[in-house]
Amino acid sequence: PQVPIVRGDPTLLLKLGIPLGLQLAAEFIVFSTCGVLATRLGAVEGNAHQIALHCTTLSFMAAVGVSGATAARVGEAVGMQHRDLQRVRARAGFLLTMALMVGSALIFGLFAEPIVALFDPKAPAVRTVAIDLLGIAAFFQLFDGTQVLVSGALRGVGDVRFPFVLTTIAYWGVGFPVAIALCFGAGLGLQGL
C-alpha cells in the first residue's frame, strides 16, 4: 500500500523514513553479519571477504545513486499525475542501472586479479579467495542492482512498506539461512556464505 501524501502532514517524514531506514538496516546488517561470520572462518577468509565487499559496495553505491534519482523523477511524475511518464522514468532508471551493473559484472569477471592486486594482499591465499569471491559477485550484480532500483521507483510512488517487507524476507528469511546452510551445512565455507 502506498503512503498517502498529504501536504502539510508533519508525520510524512516518519511514514516514509522509518520503513526506508528499516529496509536499509535489514540489508546492511545482514551483510555486516556475513562479514563477522567470514572472519570467524579465518583470517584469509575475513580479509578476502573485505576486499570483495569493498568492490561490490562501490558498484552498489552507483546503483543506489540511480535509485535515488529514479525515486525523485518518478515522484515528480506522480505529482504531475502522469502515469506514462512514471513508467518511462522507471524504465530509464532500470536501463541505466542494468548498464552499470552489467559493466561492473564484466569488470569483476574479467579483471578480478588486477582489482584484487590493488588491495595488495600479502598472502597469496587471500588473493586467490578474493578473486573467487569477485567471480561470485559478478554473478549477483544484476540482482543487486534490480532490487535497489525497484525499491527507488516504488519510493517515488510513495510505497516504502512493500520494499521493506520484501527486503527483510529476502535477506533474513531466505538469503541468510541459505548462506548459513551453504557455508556450514554444505561445507562450501566462504564461497557459500
Buried (B, 14 or more C-beta within 10 A) or exposed (E): EEBEBEEEEEEBEEBBEEBBEBBBEBBEEBBEBBBEBBEEBBEBBBBBBBBBBEBBEEBBEBBBBBBBBBBBBBBBBBEEEEEEBBEBBBEBBBEBBBEBBBEBBEBBBEEBEEBBEEBEBEEEBBBBBBBBBBBBBBEEBBEBBBBBBBBBBBBBBBBBBBBBEBBBEBBBEEBBEBBBEBBBEEEEBBBBB
